[in-house]
Amino acid sequence: MTVSYLIPLFLTLLPAYMKNQLLRFLAVGAVLLGFGTAQAQNNGGPDAFGYTWRNSNSVGGPTYNWIDISTTGTQITGLADDNFVGPFAMPNFTYYWNTFNTFTVGSNGYIRLGDNGLLIASGSNGFANWPLVSQGTNVLSPLLSDLTFVTQPSGGPAPNAKAFYEVQGSKLIVQWEQVPQWNPNTANQISGANTFEVILDAADSSIVYQYKQISGTVYTGYTEFNKGGNSGPLSGLGLNVTRNVRNASNLAVKYTYPRASTYRYVDASVNWIHNPENLAIAGYKGQPINITANIRNTGTVAHANRIRVFLNLLDPQSNIVLQDTINFPAPLAKGKDTTVTFPKSFPASLTPGVYLAQVTMRLNGDQLLINNEELSKISIVDSNASGEIKVGFDYNDPNVLLNLGSTGGTSFDLPFYPAKIVGVEFVSTWPEAAWFNPTINVPDSLAPFNVALYSGPNLPTSASLLTSLVVDKPSTDPSISQEADTIGTEITQGAVSSYYVAIKRTLATPIDVPSGRVYMGITQNRTTRFLWNGLVYDSLVPTSGRAFEITAGVWAPSRNRSEIEVPFRLILKSQGTVTSGPRAEPYVAIGNLYPNPAQGRALLPINLRTAGDISIRLIASNGALVREEAMGYQAAGRNEIAINLSTLHAGLYICQVNTPDGVYTKRLVVK
């Protein structure tokens, strides 16, 4: 008779309270011995703020009720291996003491609340337990593990692996569908298929994880894996749900927001400079540029003290060329943010170059000082120059060959419009220290770079291709020039040395750009890592926050964009009279509905980058669609939309705004 047969027989003879204690002991023991296949416990918490969780096996826990959005939701494109995409819009959701209306999605089984995505990848032993904030703040992870949407080494799509999101009334649902584990010991380095989801309900601030199917062998090199849990905005806030076990299929886990919390924290932060999308803009000499910054109350109480915000503008030699100060006249409510514009403009006499904006804030009693400063770049060019005008975010010492890779991309909001793109430039290397073996693969040593330019408000997967070109080996391509910043000389086949070369290509047909964002991406086909050249990244900090990585043709924000600069440049010429400069705002900004609560009518400020038709959907708190209305064609720029509420009953509604640049959501109270 086996032990597995004796355990259930023995349990029938025990009182209920002893049975529960024994089951918990056995579950923990099973995990430690390596044959656990379910949760080690059925509930947990509270953390210091008051969050608790229960699963569907717990008394008072949630009921497993799978909500399938694989045929109705929006498919999330761009997920590959160890990357993230977004942000995407969602209903206003309160998490701890902050409210979020955007989120990003990670391929490794998590979402992060807010505009700023984050890559969470495995360390030497796998993934750490929650709530380790160094692994990421404001993260919700139903299944943090080494999942992948691609096979290896071909980089092709993993069979049936997809992800979706959908807003249903007050709920946001994010679903991973048939996503395998990465495992180098299996065919195509994938194992199993995992289908699970996150459900956020703005009505009660609850969080639900649901697991429909969990399968696959975890890589034996990982001792830490399958981490279910969450992290809050600060160290120590959050809860671990599962660790080092295979989550049970047909299981639900629910986080409950505390009815009341005595947690107190005093903090404010510099949220962003210029715009939430990135950390850099470009402009032209003489243009009146004013620095804009967003300050957020990241604490739990309104600030009774005045907040002071300071600006230092540093030139390329680190000399201060402009200083300014703003005093907030009133307290900033908890969870709220405000955008300020410093009144002093760039001096018209500034010479072209890459400048640094340093924004610092001060608050009496602030308990976290590390978030009180942000740095951002401003690339200034001379739009009246008769020759070539290079726009990029500079580099000092391009000595990083990231992951021995050969793909990368960046985005440009041009310093002036209209403009003509006449060429491209990037830096390549063959650094001696990077190679594990001095033997060079002959086919790969001749692999050219493929350079492509795109235009559009979205990632290049849905943007327009402007041009593509092939950059061959310098010795066989006379159009490549080695400019003055070249270090060393070209190497011969089979030799190994350290050198950097600025590779420049003049476009056969220049491209006119009247407006809009431009993307530059470079890929290189190869069978091994030993290339005649690899792309160079600079570890210069701060960065422009514009770096992308390209995996199997899919673009995603670089996992290292806060640590590296991509030394790519566009070479421009001005086209007649300059009509506009840097885009100092996000491509679309949805303001707050006002008045709110409202009666009869509400107004919605909106700032469009792309002109087009606008429509709204009003959804009741029970999820019912109560109105859908076309608001007509709206021009690019600032608009204000009037929403008729005369026939609506009092209550909470979700207002979905459909624009040419995306779908955005606001909460509205009708009285």
N, C-alpha and C positions, 0 to 999 in steps of 0.2 A: 504494500500500500504506500503510495507516494505522499510526500508532505503536502502537495497541492490538494490532494483528496482529503487529508485529515483536517486541514484548516477550516473549510466551511462546516464540517461535521462538528468540530470543537466549538465554533462560534455559536451554533444553535443552543449550546448548553449554558452560555454566559448571559448575565444581566446586560441590559442595553448600555449602561455607562461603562462597564468593563469592555464590552465589545468595541465601542468607539475608540477607547484608549489603545486596545490591542491592534485594531486596524491601522491607527496612525503609526504605531511602532513598526508594524510589518511593512507599511508603505515606505517609511524612511529607510528601513533595513534593505528593502528591495532595491532602492535607488543606490545605496552605498555599495551593494553587491553587484550592480550592473544589470539586473534583470527587471528593473521597474519599467512599466509601460503606461503609467497613469500619474495623476497629480500626487504629490507627496502630502498635500493637505487640501482641504476643501474651502478654507476661508482664511482671511488674514487682515491685518491692520488693527487699529488705525495707525496711520503715520502721524507725524507731529501736527499736520494740518487737520487731520480728521478723516481722510479717505479710508474706506474699508472695501473689501471684496469678498464675494462668495461665488462658488461655482454651482452648476446645476445638480451636483451630488450632495449639496449642503442643504440642511433644513433652512427654509426661507430664501434659498438661492433662486436664480433666474431659471426660467424654462427654456430649454434649447429650442429655438424656432428659426431655422435657417431662412434668410432672406436672400434669394438668388437674384442678382442683378446682371448676370452674364449675358442676358439678351436685351436688357433695357438700359443698362448703365453706359457711361462713356468709357471707352477703352483707354487705358493709360499707356501711351506709347513712350518708348525711350528707355524702359527698364532693361538692363542687360545683366552684367555681373559686377557686384560691388559698386552700385551707383544709386542716384536718386533723381527724381524729376519733380517739377512743380515750380512755383506754387499754383494751387487750384483754389477756387472759391468755395466757401461753405457757409451755412448759417452761423450767425454769431454764437460762439460756444464759450461758456465760462469754464476755465480750467484753473484750479487753485484760485487766485484772486485776479487773474488776467482774463481778458476776453479776446478770442481769436476768430477771424473770418477767412483765413487761408490755411493751407496745409501742404506739405510735401510728402512724397511717397518714396520709401527706400526699397530696393530690390531684396534686401535681407529681412523682410518681414516686419516693417514698422512704418509709422507715420510720425512726422514732427509737426507740431502746430506752429503757425507763423509763416512769414515769407521766406525765411532763410533756411534752406535745406542743409542737411548734414549727412555725410557718409559715415555709417557705422559698419566697419568691416572687422573680420576676425583678427585677433592677435596671434601670438605663437601658440597659445593654448585654446583659442576659440574666443568666446564672448564673455564679458564680465557680468556679474549679477547686478540687477537694479537695486537701489537707485543711484548708481555711480554716475554723477553728473559729468565727469570727464569723458564719459562715453556719449553724453548728449543730454541737454536739458529739454523739457517739454516734449518728451518722446513717449509714444504709446506703442508697445511692441507685443502683439499677440504671439509672434513666433520669430524671435530674433535668432537667426541661425544663418549658416552659409548657403543661402538659397541662390538660385541662378536662373535667368531666363534664356541663357545661351548654352550651347554645347562647346566642348573644347576638343582639339585645338582649332577646329575650323571656324568657330565663332558663329555658327548657324543657330537659328532659334531652337530652343528646347521644345519638344513636341507638346502642343496644347497649353503651354505656359502663357497665361495672360493676367492682366489686372484691370479692374474697373472701379469707377466711383459713381455714386448717384445721390442726389438730394431728394428725399421723400418727406415733404412737409418740414418738420423741425429736425429731421434725422439726416445725418450724413453716413453713407455706407461705403466702405472701401473693401474690395474683395480681391484676394489673391486666388487664382484658379489654376490648379494642376501644376504648381511650381515645384521643381525637384530640388533636392539637396545637391550641392557640389561635392563630388567625391572622386579624387584622382584614381582610385582603385577600381572604378567601374567603367563600363563602355561609355564613350563620349563624356566621361567624367560627371555624369549625373546619376542620381538615384532617387527612385520613388516619385510621388506626386502629392502636393499639399494644397488643400483648399480650405481657406479660413477667411475671416472678415473682422473688421472693426466697425462698430456702430456707435456714433456719437449722437445723443439726443439733446438738442438745445433747450427743450422744454423743462428738463429736470437736471441737466448737466451730468447725466449718467454716461458711462462708458461700458460697452459690452464687447467681449471677444467671443467669437463662435468658431468652432472647429468642426468642419464637415468630414474631412478626410485627411489623415496625417499618416504618411508612410515614407519609407526611404531610410537607407543606412547612413548614419552620420560618419564622416571621415574619422578614422581611428586616431588621427593625430590630434584631434580636439578633445581635451578633457572638460571643456566648458562649452555648452551648446544648448540650443532650444530654450532660450530665456524668454519667458513671458512676464511682462510687468510694465512698469511705467516709471518715469522720472519727472519731478516737478521743476520749478524754476530755480531751485537752490539746492545745495548739498544737503542730503539727509531726507529730502522730501520725495516720496515715491514708495512703491511696494513691489517686491518680487512675488510672482505667482507660481511659476514653474522654473525648474532648472535641471539640466542634465537628464531629463526623462523624455520619452515620447509622449506628447500630449494625446489624450484620448480623443478619438473621433466622436462626433455627435455630443459635444460638450459645449457649454456656455459658461462664461465668466463675466460677472458684472461688478463694476466699481460704482460705489454710491458716494455722491457728494455729501459732505457733512451738513447737518441741519444748522449747526452753528459752530463757529471756530473761534477760539481765543488766540490763535496764532497772530503775532504782531511782528511786522518787519518794516523798517524804514529804508526806502531805497528809491532812487531815480536813476535813469540812464540816458546816455546819448544813443538813441535807437538807430538812426542812420544819418548820413550826410548826402546831399543832392537828391537822392531818391531811394526807395527801398530795394530797387533791383540790383544795384551794383555800387562800387566804391569809387567811380571815376566818371568824369565828363571831359569833353574837349570843347575848346572855344577858340576864337581868333583874336589877335591883338587889337586892342582898342574897343572891344565889345564890352558893354557894361554888365559884367557878371557879378551877381550877389550870391553868397553862399547861403544855402538853405539847410537847416538841420531839424530833425525830429527828436523831441525829448519826451520820454515816457515815464510815468509813475509806475515803477516795477515793485512797489511795496504794497502793504495791506491797508495803509491809512492815507488820508489826504494830507498833503504837506502844508502845515501851517506856516512854515518858514518860506521866505522867498528863495526861488531857484535863480542862480546866476549862471549865464552861459557865456563862454569866452571863445574868441576866434583868433588864431594865429595863422597867417599865410606865409609860408616859407618858399623862397626861390630855389632853383636847382642847386645852389651852393649852401643851402640851409640858413640863409639870412632872412630875418623877419621883415616882410615888405608891407604888411597890413595887420592891424589889430583892431578888434571891435568887441563890444560887450552888450549883452541884453539882460535886463532884470525882469523876471516874471512879476507882473503886478498882483496876481491872485494865486491862491493855492491850486494845486493840480490834483484832481480827484483820483482815487485809486483805480488802477487799470486803464486810465485815460492817457492820451498822448496829445501833444500839440506841436505844430510845425512853425518854426520861427525863421525869418529871413533877416540876416544881418544887414543893417542899412548902408554900410560902406561898400562900395563897388571896387572891383579890381582896378588898380591904377592903370590908366590908359597907356602908360609908358612901358609896361612890362614887356620884356623881350621874349621871344618864343622859347619854349622849354616846358618841362614837366614840373609843376608846382605842387606843394603839399598843403592841404587844409587840415588844421588841427583844431577840433572843437572839444572843449572841456566844460563840464558843468560842476557846480558846487551846491550842496544842500546840507544844512546843519543837521547833525545826527545821522547822516548817511551811514548805513551798516555795511555796504559793499562798494568799495571804491574802484574796483577793477573795471567796472562798466561805465565809468564817468568820462571816458575819452574815446573819440573815434578819429581816425585819420583817413584822408581821401585824396585822390590825385586829380589834378586839372591839367590837361595837356593843351598848351597854348601854341598856335601856329600863326603865321603871317599869311592871311588870305590874299594879300596883294602881291605876294611874291610871284615873279614871272617864271621862275623855274619850278622844280619839283617841290612839293610840300609833303613831308612825311608825317603821318599821324600814327601814334602808338603811345604806349605808356612806359616806354623806356626800360632800360636794364643797365646794371652796373657790371656784373661779372657772370656771364651765362655759363655757369659751371655745373649745372644740374641736368643730368639726363634721366628724367623721371622714369623709374621702373624699367629702364632700358627700352622704353617704348618708342613708337614712331608714328603716333597719331596725336592730334591736338587741334584746338580751334579757339577762336576768340570772337568777340562782337565789337562793333564800332558804331557809335552814334557820331556822325561826322561833325567836325568843328564848324562847318558852314555848308549852306545849301544855296543854290545848286552847286554841285561839284562834279568833277570828272575823275574817275579812277584810271590812272595810266600805268600802274605797276604794283607789284607786291614785293615784300622783302621779309625774310626770316633768317634765323641763325641755325646752323647745323654744326655737328661735331663728331669726332671720333675719339672720345677721351680714353686714354690708356687705362685709367683706374677702373673703368666700368666693366671691362671684359673679364669673364671668368677663365677664358681660354684665348690665347693669342691667335689661334687658327681661325681664319676668316672663310665663311661659306661663300664660294665663288658665285653661285646664282644670286644670292642675296646682296653681294657686294655691288651688283649692277642694278639693284632695284631702284627705280626712280621715285621721286615724290609726286604725289597727285595733289594739286592745289585747286580748290574750288571756292568761288565767291557766291554768296546768296544774299537776297534782300527780302525783308518782310518783318512783321511784328512778332512772329513766332519762331520757334527753332527751325533750322533748315530742313527738317523732315517735312514741314508744311510750307516752307518759304519758296521763293522763286530762284532758280539757278541763274546767276548772271553770266558766269563763264567758268570754264575749267581748263586746266593746262597741266602739262607734264614737265617736271623739272628733272632732267637727266644728269648723269655724272658730269662734274665740271669739265673734265678733259674732253668730253664728247659733245658738250653743249656750249657753243660760243656765246649764247645770249646771257649766260650767268657771269656776273662780274664779282670779283673778290675785292671788296672795298677796303678802305683804310683801316677799319677796325679788325681786319683779318689777323689772326694770330697763327704763326707758323705757315707751313706750305702744304699743298696737296700731297697726300700720301700715295704710295704705289700699292698695287694689288698685293695682298699677302703680308704687308707690313703693318705695324701697330705703332701709333704715336698719338700725341695729344694736340689737337688743333681745333680752332673755331673758324668758321667762315660765314660771312654775311652773304646770303644768296639772294640775288635780286633778279626779278624777271619783269620786263616791260611787256605789257599786254599788246597783242597784235592789233586789237580793236579796243580803244578806250571805252569806258562805260560811263554814261551820264546818270547821275543820281540826283533827282530833284528833291527828295526827302526820304526819310526812313532809315532803318537800321540795316547795317551790312555785316555779314558773317564771313570769316575766312577760316577754312578748314583744310588741314593737311593730313593725308594718310599715305601709307607706304605698304605695299604688298610684299610679304616675305614669308619664308618658311621657318626661319630661326631668328634668334635675336641678334645675330652678327651681321650688321649692316655696314655698307660703306659710309653711311651717314645716319645719324639719328637726330631727332629734334631736341633742341636745347630749351630748358626752362631756367629762369633765374629765381633764386631764392630771396630776392629783394622784397622787403616788407616796409611799408604796406603794399598791397597789391591792388590792381584795378578791380578785382573780383569778377573778371570777365572770362576766365579760362574755362574751356570745355574739354571733355574727353570724348573720343569717338570710338565706340566698340561695335564691331560688325555693322558699320554704317550708321549707327544710332548715336545721336548727340545727347549728352547729358552734362550738367554742370560738373566741373572737375572736382573730384574728392579733395584736391589740394588747393582749391582756388584762393583760400585765405593765406596760403604759404608760398605760392609761386606766381611769377609773372611770365607770360608767354611773349617772347620778343618777336612778335609779328607786327608788321607795319603795312599800312596802305600808302601808296604814293599818289597824291592828288594834284589836280590843277583846278583853280577857281574858274567858274563859268559866269562871267559878267558880274553883275551887282550881287553881292551877298545879301540874302533875304532873311536868313535865320541862323541861329547858332546852336549851342548845346541843348539837349533835352534834359532839363533840370527837374523833370517830374516823371513818374511812372507813365507807361504808355496809356493807361486808363486809370482814372481815379474816381471812385464812387464816394461822394461825401455822405454825411449823416442826414437822414430824413428829418425834416423839421416842418412844423412843430412835431414833437413826439413825446407824449401821446398827442394824437391829432383827432380832429373831428371835421368831417366834410371834405377836407383837402390836405394833402401833404406835398411838400416840395422836395425834390431829389437833385442836388448838385452833381454834375457829371462832367468829367474832362476826358474827351476822346482823343486818341491818337489817329484813329481811322474813322472817316466819315461812313455813315451807313444807317440802316434801319435799327430802331430800338423797340423792344417790346418788354412788357412786364407781366409777371404772374404773381398773384396774391394767393397765398396758401394759408389756410386756417391751422390752428395749433393741433387739430386732429388729423392733419395731413390732407384734407379735402381742398381741391382747387376751387376757389370761389370767384376768381376773375382772371382772364387773360386778355390783354389789350395791346394792340399795336400803337406805339407812340410816334410812328412816322420816321422820316429821314432826318438825321441830325448831322450837322457839319462837324468837322474835326475842331477840337478846341473845347472851350468851356460852354456848357449848356446847363439849363435847369428845367427839369421835367415836373409838371404838375400831375398828381395822381388823385383821381376822384374817389372819395371814400363815402359818398353820401348814402349809398345803399348797404353799407357794411354794418354788421352788428358789432357791439363793443367786444374787445378781446385782443389777443396776440395774433399777429400775422407775420408770415415770412414773405418778404418782397424779393423776388428773383428778377434781376435786370439782365436782359440778353442784349449784348453789344457785339459789334464786329470784332472786338478784341477779347471776348470771353463772357462768361456768365458770372455775375456778382450778386451777393445776397446781403440783405439787411433785415433787421427785425423792426416791426412797427406795431405800436399799441394804438388801437382805435378806442376812443372813449365815447 
